[in-house]
Amino acid sequence: MQVDRFVVHHAATESLSAVLSMMGTRSREVSSNYVIKDQQIVGVVPEEFRAWSLASPEWDARAITVEVCNERTGDASGWPISEASYTSLASLVADCAQRFGFPIDRVAVLGHREVFQRHGGSYATVCPGGIDLDRVVELAKMHAAGGSNESEGGGGNAEQDKEMWIAEVPELGRQYIVTANFVRWTGSPEAVSGIVKLTGRPIVRLGFAEFFAMWQEINAGNADDSALSGERELLELAAQIRGIR
């Protein structure tokens, strides 16, 4: 089916690593083509495959889907996203519209709830929270026209995810998503292939000692506790490999 829609979700969390972990470990049957947080645009499910984000084979097949991490959470906050996330989202909309040939307007660019409200697809929801899609469309039009869509208070573009890469650790039999802010195991081949395709960076094989030192350095003091959710398991694996208890 030809892609002719772009559907936006809010992640209902501030944590990029929590979203990637949920999709990568398949703890829930939820995925999207992309995840955005501030300057980071992360490819998860390659565009040629159908993500599972709308509980509708038809709508998942015809749409590029994205989860955007919130700047704040809770009903009292209004579930907003950051200025940098608006910039990244608009850049991604413009890029996809150019490649797939759909117009940059509020017919093609939808929030999750509008799929149900307008078309009876998916299910009733308040998603995408406080994301202003009219603003996203206007910013995307500016980007497509070659103008600046930098938002006051933060910027970003479709190149920011270039800093993300995949580390493979043969001794663990695992692959990890590596960024400047966190190192996270991913059990999803789709996520790995999506990140490799989007960034153009090959998978890097690391010995355990080199990987473990990197893991400790990057995750040390990480404000995002979800980035450390695998800490106990990895420390146990380190003890086994090093022969210490």
BELUR-V250356 format. One record per pair of residues at least 6 apart in sequence whose C-alpha atoms are under 7 Angstrom apart, sorted by the first residue. I is the first residue (numbers start at 1). J is the second residue. D is the distance in Angstrom with one decimal. If there is no record, write none. Layout:
BEGIN
I|J|D, I|J|D
END
This chain:
BEGIN
1|61|6.3, 1|62|5.9, 2|62|5.9, 3|62|4.3, 3|63|5.3, 3|100|6.5, 4|62|5.9, 4|63|6.2, 4|102|5.3, 4|108|6.6, 5|62|6.2, 5|63|4.5, 5|64|6.5, 5|108|4.6, 5|109|6.0, 6|63|5.2, 6|64|4.9, 6|65|6.0, 6|108|6.0, 6|109|4.8, 6|110|6.2, 7|63|6.3, 7|64|6.3, 7|65|4.9, 7|66|6.6, 7|109|6.0, 7|110|4.9, 7|111|5.5, 7|112|6.1, 8|65|6.0, 8|66|5.3, 8|67|6.4, 8|110|6.2, 8|111|4.8, 8|112|6.0, 8|128|6.4, 9|66|6.0, 9|67|4.8, 9|68|6.2, 9|111|6.3, 9|112|5.8, 9|127|5.8, 9|128|4.5, 10|67|5.3, 10|68|4.8, 10|69|6.0, 10|70|6.6, 10|127|6.0, 10|128|4.5, 10|129|6.1, 11|67|5.4, 11|68|5.5, 11|69|4.9, 11|70|6.5, 12|69|6.8, 12|70|6.2, 12|73|6.4, 13|69|5.8, 13|70|5.7, 13|73|6.3, 14|69|5.2, 14|70|4.8, 14|71|5.8, 14|72|6.4, 15|69|6.5, 15|224|6.6, 16|37|6.2, 16|69|6.4, 17|226|6.5, 17|227|5.8, 18|226|5.7, 21|186|6.6, 22|28|6.3, 23|30|6.3, 23|31|5.6, 24|186|4.7, 24|187|5.2, 24|188|4.7, 24|191|6.4, 25|186|6.0, 25|187|5.0, 25|188|6.4, 30|52|5.4, 30|53|5.6, 31|51|5.4, 31|52|5.0, 31|53|5.6, 32|44|6.5, 32|45|6.0, 32|51|5.0, 32|52|6.3, 32|53|5.8, 32|65|5.3, 32|66|5.5, 32|67|6.6, 33|43|5.9, 33|44|5.2, 33|45|4.4, 33|46|6.1, 33|47|6.2, 33|51|6.0, 33|64|6.3, 33|65|5.3, 33|66|5.9, 34|41|6.7, 34|42|5.5, 34|43|4.5, 34|44|5.4, 34|45|7.0, 34|65|6.5, 34|66|4.6, 34|67|6.4, 35|41|6.0, 35|42|5.2, 35|43|6.6, 35|66|5.5, 35|67|4.7, 35|68|5.8, 36|42|6.3, 36|67|6.3, 36|68|4.7, 36|69|6.2, 36|85|6.6, 37|68|6.1, 37|69|5.2, 37|85|5.8, 38|82|6.4, 38|84|4.6, 38|85|4.2, 38|88|6.9, 39|84|5.9, 39|85|6.4, 39|88|6.2, 39|155|6.8, 39|156|4.6, 39|157|6.7, 39|160|5.8, 40|160|5.4, 40|161|5.1, 41|88|6.9, 41|158|6.6, 41|160|6.6, 41|161|5.3, 42|161|5.9, 42|195|6.7, 43|194|5.1, 43|195|5.2, 43|198|6.1, 44|190|6.5, 44|191|4.3, 44|194|5.1, 44|195|6.4, 45|51|6.0, 45|190|5.6, 45|191|5.8, 45|194|5.6, 46|194|4.9, 50|60|6.0, 50|61|5.3, 51|60|6.1, 52|60|6.3, 53|60|6.6, 54|60|5.9, 54|122|5.2, 55|122|5.5, 56|121|6.8, 56|122|5.5, 69|81|6.7, 70|79|6.1, 70|80|5.7, 70|81|4.5, 71|80|5.7, 71|81|4.6, 71|82|5.3, 72|79|5.9, 72|80|6.1, 73|79|5.1, 78|129|6.7, 78|130|5.5, 79|129|5.2, 79|130|5.0, 80|129|7.0, 80|130|4.8, 80|131|6.0, 81|131|6.5, 83|151|5.8, 83|153|6.2, 83|154|5.6, 84|151|6.9, 84|154|4.6, 84|155|4.7, 84|156|5.8, 86|136|6.5, 87|149|6.2, 87|150|6.0, 87|151|6.3, 87|155|6.0, 87|156|5.8, 87|157|6.9, 88|156|5.4, 88|157|5.3, 88|158|6.5, 90|136|5.3, 90|137|6.8, 90|139|5.6, 90|140|4.4, 91|140|6.0, 91|143|6.4, 91|157|6.1, 91|158|6.2, 92|158|6.4, 93|140|6.1, 94|140|5.1, 94|141|6.9, 94|143|6.5, 94|144|5.5, 97|103|6.2, 97|104|6.5, 102|108|6.7, 104|137|6.2, 104|141|6.5, 105|137|6.0, 111|127|6.9, 111|128|5.7, 112|127|5.5, 112|128|6.0, 113|124|6.2, 113|125|5.2, 113|126|5.9, 113|127|5.6, 115|121|5.4, 115|122|6.4, 116|122|5.5, 116|123|5.5, 116|124|6.0, 139|149|5.5, 142|148|6.5, 142|149|6.1, 143|149|5.7, 161|199|6.5, 162|199|4.8, 163|179|6.3, 164|178|5.7, 164|179|4.8, 165|177|6.0, 165|178|5.3, 165|179|6.8, 165|201|6.4, 166|175|6.6, 166|176|5.6, 166|177|4.9, 166|178|5.9, 166|192|7.0, 166|203|5.1, 166|204|6.3, 167|175|5.6, 167|176|5.1, 167|177|6.6, 167|178|6.8, 167|203|5.8, 167|204|4.9, 167|205|5.8, 167|206|6.6, 168|174|6.0, 168|175|4.3, 168|176|6.4, 168|203|6.6, 168|204|5.9, 168|205|4.7, 168|206|6.1, 169|175|6.3, 169|205|5.9, 169|206|5.3, 169|207|6.1, 169|208|6.2, 171|208|6.3, 175|185|6.0, 175|186|6.1, 176|183|6.4, 176|184|5.3, 176|185|4.2, 176|186|5.6, 177|183|5.6, 177|184|5.1, 177|185|6.2, 177|186|6.6, 178|184|6.7, 180|218|6.8, 181|218|6.2, 181|219|7.0, 182|218|5.9, 182|219|5.5, 182|227|5.9, 183|215|6.1, 183|218|7.0, 183|219|6.7, 183|227|6.9, 184|227|6.5, 196|202|6.1, 219|228|6.9, 239|245|5.6
END
